[in-house]
Amino acid sequence: RVVLNKAFELDGDVIAVCPQFSSAGAVIRNNTFSGSPAKGIRQQSPDVLIENNEISFTGGTGLSLFGQPSYWGEGPYVYNAKVLNNYFHDTVISQDALSAGAIVVREVGYRENQLSRNVVIRGNRIEDTGGSGIIAAGVNGLEIVDNSVTGYAMNPSFPGKRTMKLGANYGFVIDSSSNVLEQGNTIEAPGAYSEGERFIYEVDFR
């Protein structure tokens, strides 16, 4: 319950969120997540640390950093997130490969607004994903450092599904982002549906 000391007016398309009520500051560490028909972890809050987990055999994305308050109204935007030293394998094994990857950071309307910010993806190992290894779109302040992707784009897309359109089935996808550091990453063993190792679109690097 929220109590205001005075009334205020909201005009137009306004979204009000209370991050402190949505698991802000969560620490997810040293766990095993396996066998989800959907996603491994769907994280929708800021100031989170996701470290030293094993995520495997997921129908869709292994780790999703989506708030989507403007679309589903599910949670606040994701910012100040650290994804460190996790092991992903056999992700995106049954869902549309064009809209998923082992790790995905993206909000609706990411090309118009960089709502996600300060996201670190470092030291993760990704093996055998049906889609991309890492998809990061619409992020201001992004580090993708010392990650490895071995085996990606192994599944076909499903006709008629909503997709990214551009950048599908690459090892790394970095789209419409600024203040980006990308270094020390390796991409190997492209699958049958691979379009290439890296898709970089409208990105400002540090």
Number of C-alpha atoms within 10 A of each C-alpha: 2 4 6 6 5 5 7 7 4 9 6 5 6 8 10 10 14 11 17 11 10 16 15 18 15 15 13 14 15 11 13 12 16 18 14 17 15 18 24 27 18 15 22 22 26 27 17 21 17 21 20 18 19 19 26 27 24 27 22 27 37 32 24 21 24 21 26 19 17 17 11 9 12 15 22 23 22 27 23 17 23 19 21 21 19 21 20 28 23 24 36 34 22 15 23 23 30 25 23 29 33 34 26 22 24 24 24 18 14 18 16 9 14 19 20 27 21 18 25 20 23 22 20 22 20 29 20 25 34 34 35 37 35 27 25 26 28 26 29 21 21 26 21 22 18 17 22 21 26 18 24 35 28 22 22 18 19 13 8 7 12 10 16 12 8 13 22 25 35 28 33 26 22 25 22 19 25 20 15 20 14 16 12 11 15 15 19 13 16 22 22 14 18 21 16 17 19 17 17 17 14 13 17 15 13 11
